[in-house]
Amino acid sequence: MEKSAYKELKEKLFSSKKNGYDLIQEQDLDVMEDYCTRYKAFLDASRTERLCTKETIRLAEQAGYKPYVRGMALQADDKVYLCNRGKAVMLAHIGQKPLSEGVQIVAAHIDSPRLDLKPNPLYEENELAYFKTHYYGGVRKYQWVTLPLALYGVVAMKDGTKVEVNIGGEAGDPRLVITDLLPHLGAAQNKKPLGEAIPGESLNILLGSRPIGGEDEAGRVKLSVMQLLHEKYGITEDDFNSAELEAVPAVDACDVGLDRSLIGAYGHDDRVCAYAALKALLDLQKAPQKTAVCVLADKEEIGSNGVTGMQSAAFDGFMEDLCATQDVPLRACFENSFCLSADVTAAYDPNFPDVFEKRNEAYINYGIGLCKYTGARGKSGASDADAETVAYVRQLFDEAGVIWQIGELGKVDAGGGGTVAMYMANRNIRTLDAGVPVLSMHAPFETVSKLDCYETYKGMKAVFHAEK
């Protein structure tokens, strides 16, 4: 075979995935930078699921969305949202086609791994005051020591009022920290496995050291801290029993790398996909063909359970109400719908090649990553999308000029993970996972590619613009 014919055949038959910077149009680079600048601002305003819900609603109302009230009449091009208990949001842009033909859904989650305060968190030990914590989601505990932390959340009072707490989130605020053992005395600690060197019960947040009262009094530092909290928030120690307070890294999102091609931040998983989904929805200039639905759910990091998680009937209720406006059975809508389960995937990390299978991984700067299945071991806990659904998304993305790739979450038996995909699929909605590849996933400071962020946004737009 001639060399030219061989090359032509190779180009025709072999996969030709390229680095996104070899494919992206020059005029898109400035648009990408603008998108990522807005995304960083969104992250800084959305450090917890409650704050993310608040920021989502602010942006949605700015774009003309109205709170949904059960029974309200809806028509094509109406834009509504429903807030689920201040911790999750569902938004819909009503399309031109009837709901009996299905809806186009992008579902992401807005909770991230963190440290929650225990119900009785405050204590004093050797004249230092601390908060006890219980880690939330899949954290590597050693990563959370010696970091500047901020505390956000609410305290629900018995009279029905709520007090919003923000300690360390504003310029000039004090920061909190969890201390670690000095290396001079760490010989025994160094011999422990990585997962055991920092026990969960040692993730105690240092609050202060200055006592009040007489030197013979007990609990003087604890009382000093409680006095400060009472002066600022009007709370007592018993009020912690009905509080949701979350410690998160007190670090702003920033560019990473000399070329500024990456973004480092807390909470990319999964707010990087949540923002892409939200922005794609808000950018719809007119009524889409099929109703576009964006779901930003809570509790994914601990199994999507609870009233604000994706397993909750809250989503079914919202969709059933929308269907009722057109006298369409919910099951008829779901069986004709498509959902892109928008969650991050692991990016291949050359520092840890042993756990990745190079031929089937997502890479930085290769675009949005499709995952036909997640799960662990023999795909346990996965929603294994059928071939037709994957082909449908391939066509959508290619027609929209989206840079994409497909891969798995590491080597077989190396570990695994899950998303909300299975809960959408269980509703008889055809579903496929897709999202931004992440380095250092679940760490207090994760890293993503700007190009991958932008291509993920373009992918969400393609889903919402689909006509079938």
C-alpha positions as CSV (number, residue, x, y, z in Angstrom):
1,M,0.0,0.0,0.0
2,E,1.3,3.5,-0.9
3,K,2.3,5.7,2.0
4,S,-0.4,8.3,1.1
5,A,-3.1,5.7,0.9
6,Y,-2.0,4.2,4.2
7,K,-2.2,7.6,5.9
8,E,-5.6,8.3,4.4
9,L,-6.9,4.9,5.6
10,K,-5.4,5.5,9.1
11,E,-7.1,8.9,9.3
12,K,-10.4,7.4,8.2
13,L,-10.4,4.4,10.6
14,F,-8.4,5.3,13.7
15,S,-9.6,7.5,16.5
16,S,-8.1,11.0,16.2
17,K,-8.6,12.6,19.6
18,K,-6.4,15.7,19.9
19,N,-5.4,18.2,22.6
20,G,-8.2,20.8,22.7
21,Y,-5.8,23.6,22.0
22,D,-5.1,22.1,18.6
23,L,-8.8,22.2,17.9
24,I,-10.3,25.3,19.5
25,Q,-10.9,28.3,17.4
26,E,-8.8,31.4,18.1
27,Q,-11.8,33.5,18.6
28,D,-13.1,31.2,21.3
29,L,-10.1,31.7,23.6
30,D,-11.3,35.1,24.8
31,V,-14.8,33.7,25.3
32,M,-13.4,30.8,27.3
33,E,-11.4,33.2,29.5
34,D,-14.6,35.3,30.2
35,Y,-16.6,32.2,31.0
36,C,-13.9,31.0,33.4
37,T,-13.7,34.4,35.1
38,R,-17.4,34.2,35.8
39,Y,-17.1,30.6,37.0
40,K,-14.4,31.6,39.5
41,A,-16.7,34.3,40.9
42,F,-19.5,31.8,41.1
43,L,-17.3,29.4,43.1
44,D,-16.2,32.1,45.6
45,A,-19.9,32.9,46.2
46,S,-20.9,29.2,46.5
47,R,-18.7,27.5,49.1
48,T,-21.5,25.4,50.5
49,E,-24.7,24.0,49.0
50,R,-26.8,26.7,50.8
51,L,-24.6,29.5,49.4
52,C,-24.6,27.9,46.0
53,T,-28.4,27.7,46.0
54,K,-28.6,31.4,47.0
55,E,-26.2,32.4,44.2
56,T,-28.0,30.2,41.7
57,I,-31.4,31.9,42.5
58,R,-29.8,35.3,42.2
59,L,-28.4,34.6,38.8
60,A,-31.7,32.9,37.7
61,E,-33.8,35.8,38.7
62,Q,-31.4,38.2,37.0
63,A,-32.1,36.2,33.8
64,G,-35.9,36.4,34.2
65,Y,-36.7,33.2,36.1
66,K,-39.7,33.3,38.5
67,P,-40.4,31.1,41.6
68,Y,-42.6,28.3,40.6
69,V,-46.0,28.1,42.5
70,R,-48.0,24.9,42.2
71,G,-50.9,25.4,39.9
72,M,-49.6,28.4,38.0
73,A,-50.3,28.4,34.3
74,L,-47.2,27.9,32.0
75,Q,-46.6,28.4,28.3
76,A,-43.7,28.2,25.9
77,D,-40.7,30.4,26.9
78,D,-41.8,30.7,30.6
79,K,-38.8,30.4,33.0
80,V,-39.4,29.1,36.5
81,Y,-37.4,27.7,39.4
82,L,-38.2,25.8,42.6
83,C,-35.9,26.0,45.6
84,N,-35.8,22.8,47.7
85,R,-35.3,23.7,51.4
86,G,-32.6,26.2,50.6
87,K,-30.1,23.4,49.6
88,A,-31.1,22.4,46.1
89,V,-32.7,24.0,43.0
90,M,-34.6,22.9,40.0
91,L,-35.1,25.2,37.0
92,A,-37.1,24.9,33.8
93,H,-37.3,26.8,30.6
94,I,-40.6,25.7,29.0
95,G,-40.1,24.5,25.4
96,Q,-42.2,24.6,22.3
97,K,-42.9,20.9,22.1
98,P,-45.3,19.3,24.6
99,L,-43.9,17.6,27.7
100,S,-45.3,14.3,26.3
101,E,-42.3,14.4,24.0
102,G,-39.9,14.5,27.0
103,V,-37.6,17.1,28.4
104,Q,-33.8,17.7,28.2
105,I,-32.3,17.5,31.6
106,V,-28.8,18.3,32.9
107,A,-28.4,17.2,36.6
108,A,-25.4,18.1,38.7
109,H,-24.8,18.3,42.5
110,I,-23.8,21.3,44.6
111,D,-22.5,19.6,47.7
112,S,-18.8,19.0,48.2
113,P,-16.7,17.1,50.7
114,R,-16.2,19.1,53.8
115,L,-16.1,19.0,57.7
116,D,-19.5,19.3,59.5
117,L,-19.7,20.3,63.1
118,K,-21.0,17.7,65.5
119,P,-24.3,18.4,67.4
120,N,-22.3,19.2,70.5
121,P,-19.1,20.5,69.0
122,L,-17.6,23.0,71.5
123,Y,-15.1,21.9,74.1
124,E,-12.0,23.0,75.9
125,E,-8.8,21.0,76.4
126,N,-5.7,22.3,78.2
127,E,-7.0,25.9,77.9
128,L,-7.5,25.7,74.1
129,A,-11.1,25.8,72.6
130,Y,-12.1,23.5,69.8
131,F,-15.0,22.4,67.6
132,K,-15.5,18.7,67.0
133,T,-16.2,17.7,63.4
134,H,-17.6,14.8,61.4
135,Y,-16.2,14.7,57.9
136,Y,-18.7,14.6,55.0
137,G,-18.1,12.7,51.9
138,G,-15.0,11.0,50.6
139,V,-12.2,13.0,52.1
140,R,-8.5,12.1,52.6
141,K,-8.2,13.3,56.2
142,Y,-4.5,14.1,56.1
143,Q,-5.3,16.9,53.5
144,W,-7.4,18.9,55.9
145,V,-4.9,19.7,58.6
146,T,-2.9,23.0,58.7
147,L,-5.3,24.6,56.2
148,P,-7.0,28.0,56.7
149,L,-10.6,27.2,57.2
150,A,-13.9,29.2,57.2
151,L,-17.2,28.2,58.8
152,Y,-20.5,28.7,57.0
153,G,-24.0,27.7,57.7
154,V,-27.2,28.3,59.7
155,V,-28.4,27.9,63.2
156,A,-32.1,27.2,63.4
157,M,-33.6,28.7,66.5
158,K,-36.6,27.3,68.5
159,D,-38.8,30.3,67.6
160,G,-38.5,29.5,63.9
161,T,-35.9,32.1,63.0
162,K,-32.6,31.2,61.3
163,V,-29.2,32.8,62.0
164,E,-26.7,32.7,59.1
165,V,-23.1,32.1,60.2
166,N,-20.0,33.3,58.3
167,I,-16.7,33.0,60.2
168,G,-13.6,33.5,58.0
169,G,-15.3,34.3,54.8
170,E,-14.8,38.0,54.7
171,A,-11.6,40.1,54.2
172,G,-10.0,40.7,57.6
173,D,-11.9,37.8,59.3
174,P,-9.9,35.4,61.5
175,R,-9.4,32.0,60.0
176,L,-9.8,28.6,61.7
177,V,-7.4,25.7,61.5
178,I,-6.8,22.0,62.4
179,T,-3.3,21.5,63.8
180,D,-0.9,18.7,62.9
181,L,2.0,17.0,64.6
182,L,5.4,18.5,64.1
183,P,7.9,16.3,62.2
184,H,10.3,16.3,65.1
185,L,7.8,14.1,67.1
186,G,6.2,12.4,64.1
187,A,8.2,9.2,64.0
188,A,5.4,6.9,65.1
189,Q,2.8,8.8,63.0
190,N,5.0,8.4,59.9
191,K,4.8,4.6,60.3
192,K,1.1,4.5,60.0
193,P,-0.8,4.0,56.7
194,L,-1.8,7.2,55.0
195,G,-5.5,6.7,55.8
196,E,-4.8,6.2,59.5
197,A,-2.2,8.9,60.3
198,I,-4.9,11.5,60.9
199,P,-7.9,9.8,62.7
200,G,-11.3,11.3,62.0
201,E,-11.8,12.2,65.7
202,S,-8.6,14.3,65.6
203,L,-10.0,16.7,63.0
204,N,-10.8,19.3,65.7
205,I,-10.9,22.9,64.7
206,L,-8.9,25.3,66.9
207,L,-11.0,28.3,68.0
208,G,-9.1,30.3,70.5
209,S,-6.8,30.4,73.5
210,R,-7.7,33.6,75.5
211,P,-9.4,33.0,78.8
212,I,-11.9,35.2,80.7
213,G,-12.9,35.2,84.3
214,G,-10.8,34.3,87.4
215,E,-7.8,32.0,87.2
216,D,-9.6,29.5,89.4
217,E,-12.6,29.1,87.1
218,A,-13.0,26.1,84.8
219,G,-13.7,26.3,81.0
220,R,-12.6,29.9,80.7
221,V,-11.5,29.7,77.0
222,K,-14.6,27.8,76.0
223,L,-16.7,30.5,77.7
224,S,-14.7,33.2,76.0
225,V,-15.5,31.7,72.6
226,M,-19.1,31.2,73.4
227,Q,-19.4,34.8,74.5
228,L,-18.0,36.0,71.2
229,L,-20.5,33.7,69.3
230,H,-23.4,35.0,71.4
231,E,-22.4,38.6,70.9
232,K,-22.3,38.2,67.1
233,Y,-25.1,35.7,66.5
234,G,-27.2,35.6,69.6
235,I,-26.8,31.8,70.1
236,T,-26.1,29.6,73.1
237,E,-24.4,26.3,73.3
238,D,-27.7,24.3,73.1
239,D,-28.4,26.0,69.7
240,F,-25.7,24.0,68.1
241,N,-28.1,21.0,68.4
242,S,-30.2,22.5,65.5
243,A,-27.4,23.9,63.4
244,E,-25.8,23.1,60.1
245,L,-22.3,24.5,60.2
246,E,-19.7,23.5,57.6
247,A,-15.9,24.1,57.7
248,V,-14.5,24.6,54.2
249,P,-11.1,25.9,52.9
250,A,-10.8,29.7,53.2
251,V,-9.1,29.9,49.7
252,D,-10.4,31.8,46.7
253,A,-10.5,30.3,43.2
254,C,-7.4,31.3,41.2
255,D,-5.5,30.6,38.0
256,V,-2.9,27.9,38.2
257,G,0.2,27.5,36.1
258,L,2.5,30.0,34.5
259,D,0.3,30.0,31.4
260,R,-2.9,30.4,33.5
261,S,-4.5,27.5,31.7
262,L,-5.9,25.8,34.9
263,I,-8.1,26.8,37.7
264,G,-7.5,25.8,41.3
265,A,-10.2,25.9,43.9
266,Y,-12.2,24.1,46.5
267,G,-15.5,22.6,45.3
268,H,-14.9,21.9,41.6
269,D,-16.6,18.6,42.3
270,D,-19.3,19.3,41.3
271,R,-19.9,23.0,41.1
272,V,-17.8,23.1,37.9
273,C,-20.6,21.1,36.2
274,A,-23.3,22.8,38.1
275,Y,-22.2,26.2,36.9
276,A,-21.9,24.9,33.3
277,A,-25.4,23.5,33.4
278,L,-26.9,26.7,35.0
279,K,-25.1,29.1,32.6
280,A,-26.1,27.0,29.6
281,L,-29.7,27.2,30.7
282,L,-29.7,30.9,31.5
283,D,-28.1,31.6,28.1
284,L,-31.0,30.2,26.1
285,Q,-32.2,33.2,24.2
286,K,-35.7,31.8,23.3
287,A,-37.9,28.9,24.1
288,P,-36.0,25.6,23.3
289,Q,-37.7,22.9,21.2
290,K,-38.0,20.6,24.2
291,T,-38.4,21.9,27.8
292,A,-34.9,22.4,29.3
293,V,-34.5,21.4,32.9
294,C,-31.5,22.0,35.2
295,V,-31.3,20.1,38.5
296,L,-28.8,21.1,41.1
297,A,-29.1,18.5,43.8
298,D,-27.6,18.1,47.3
299,K,-26.3,15.0,49.1
300,E,-24.6,13.3,46.2
301,E,-21.3,12.9,48.1
302,I,-23.1,10.7,50.7
303,G,-25.4,8.7,48.4
304,S,-28.0,11.2,47.2
305,N,-30.2,10.4,50.2
306,G,-32.5,12.8,52.1
307,V,-35.1,15.3,51.0
308,T,-32.7,17.4,49.1
309,G,-30.9,14.5,47.3
310,M,-31.5,13.1,43.9
311,Q,-33.3,10.1,45.4
312,S,-35.9,12.4,46.9
313,A,-39.3,12.7,45.4
314,A,-38.8,16.4,45.2
315,F,-37.7,16.2,41.5
316,D,-40.7,14.0,40.6
317,G,-43.0,16.4,42.3
318,F,-41.6,19.4,40.4
319,M,-41.8,17.5,37.1
320,E,-45.3,16.2,37.8
321,D,-46.5,19.7,38.5
322,L,-45.1,20.9,35.2
323,C,-46.7,17.9,33.4
324,A,-50.1,18.7,35.0
325,T,-50.2,22.0,33.3
326,Q,-50.4,20.1,30.0
327,D,-52.4,17.2,31.3
328,V,-49.4,14.8,30.5
329,P,-48.7,11.7,32.7
330,L,-45.3,12.0,34.4
331,R,-44.3,8.6,33.2
332,A,-44.9,9.6,29.5
333,C,-42.7,12.6,30.0
334,F,-39.9,10.6,31.6
335,E,-39.8,7.8,29.1
336,N,-39.1,10.3,26.3
337,S,-36.6,12.4,28.2
338,F,-32.8,12.5,28.2
339,C,-30.6,13.4,31.2
340,L,-26.9,14.3,31.1
341,S,-25.7,13.4,34.5
342,A,-23.2,16.2,34.8
343,D,-20.5,15.2,37.3
344,V,-16.7,15.4,37.2
345,T,-14.4,12.5,36.3
346,A,-10.8,11.8,37.2
347,A,-8.2,13.3,35.0
348,Y,-5.1,11.2,34.2
349,D,-2.3,12.2,36.6
350,P,1.2,11.4,35.5
351,N,2.4,11.5,39.1
352,F,0.2,8.4,39.9
353,P,0.2,6.3,36.7
354,D,-0.3,3.0,38.4
355,V,-4.1,3.5,39.1
356,F,-4.9,4.7,35.6
357,E,-5.4,2.7,32.4
358,K,-4.0,5.1,29.8
359,R,-6.2,4.0,26.9
360,N,-9.4,4.6,28.8
361,E,-8.9,7.8,30.8
362,A,-9.9,11.4,30.6
363,Y,-7.1,13.9,30.0
364,I,-6.6,17.5,30.8
365,N,-7.4,19.8,27.8
366,Y,-9.2,17.1,25.8
367,G,-12.6,18.4,26.5
368,I,-15.7,17.2,28.4
369,G,-15.3,13.6,29.5
370,L,-18.1,11.1,28.8
371,C,-18.4,8.1,31.1
372,K,-20.6,5.3,29.9
373,Y,-20.5,3.8,33.4
374,T,-19.0,4.5,36.8
375,G,-19.4,2.2,39.8
376,A,-16.8,-0.1,41.3
377,R,-15.4,-3.5,40.5
378,G,-17.9,-5.1,38.1
379,K,-19.7,-1.7,37.5
380,S,-21.4,-2.1,40.8
381,G,-23.5,1.0,41.6
382,A,-23.3,2.3,38.0
383,S,-25.9,3.4,35.5
384,D,-24.4,1.7,32.4
385,A,-25.7,3.8,29.5
386,D,-26.8,1.9,26.4
387,A,-25.0,2.3,23.1
388,E,-27.8,4.2,21.6
389,T,-27.6,6.9,24.3
390,V,-23.9,7.3,23.9
391,A,-24.3,7.6,20.1
392,Y,-27.0,10.3,20.7
393,V,-24.6,12.4,22.8
394,R,-21.7,11.9,20.3
395,Q,-23.9,13.3,17.5
396,L,-25.1,16.2,19.7
397,F,-21.6,17.2,20.6
398,D,-20.1,16.7,17.2
399,E,-22.8,18.8,15.5
400,A,-22.3,21.6,18.1
401,G,-18.5,21.5,17.7
402,V,-17.9,20.3,21.3
403,I,-14.5,18.9,22.1
404,W,-15.1,15.7,24.0
405,Q,-13.4,12.4,25.1
406,I,-14.6,9.2,26.8
407,G,-13.0,7.2,29.6
408,E,-13.4,5.4,32.9
409,L,-12.6,6.2,36.5
410,G,-9.2,4.5,36.8
411,K,-8.2,0.9,36.4
412,V,-10.6,-2.0,37.0
413,D,-10.5,-2.8,40.7
414,A,-8.4,0.2,41.6
415,G,-11.5,1.9,43.2
416,G,-14.5,3.5,41.8
417,G,-17.3,6.0,42.4
418,G,-20.8,7.0,41.5
419,T,-23.0,9.9,40.4
420,V,-26.7,10.8,40.2
421,A,-27.0,8.9,36.9
422,M,-28.5,5.7,38.4
423,Y,-31.3,7.7,40.1
424,M,-32.3,9.3,36.9
425,A,-32.1,6.1,35.0
426,N,-34.3,4.4,37.7
427,R,-37.0,6.9,36.7
428,N,-36.9,5.5,33.1
429,I,-34.9,8.5,31.8
430,R,-32.1,7.6,29.4
431,T,-29.0,8.9,31.1
432,L,-25.3,9.4,30.4
433,D,-22.5,10.7,32.7
434,A,-20.4,13.6,31.4
435,G,-18.3,16.2,33.1
436,V,-15.0,18.0,33.6
437,P,-11.8,15.9,34.3
438,V,-10.3,16.9,37.7
439,L,-6.9,16.6,39.2
440,S,-6.8,16.0,43.0
441,M,-10.5,15.3,43.1
442,H,-12.1,15.6,46.6
443,A,-9.0,17.5,47.9
444,P,-9.5,20.9,49.6
445,F,-7.9,22.4,46.5
446,E,-8.8,20.7,43.2
447,T,-7.5,21.6,39.7
448,V,-9.3,21.7,36.4
449,S,-8.5,22.9,32.8
450,K,-10.1,26.1,31.6
451,L,-10.6,24.5,28.2
452,D,-12.4,21.6,29.7
453,C,-14.6,23.9,31.7
454,Y,-15.6,25.8,28.6
455,E,-16.2,22.7,26.5
456,T,-18.4,21.3,29.2
457,Y,-20.5,24.4,29.1
458,K,-20.8,24.0,25.3
459,G,-21.9,20.4,25.8
460,M,-24.6,21.5,28.2
461,K,-25.8,24.0,25.7
462,A,-26.0,21.3,23.0
463,V,-28.2,19.2,25.3
464,F,-30.6,22.1,25.9
465,H,-30.7,23.0,22.2
466,A,-31.5,19.5,21.1
467,E,-34.6,18.9,19.0
468,K,-35.0,15.2,19.6
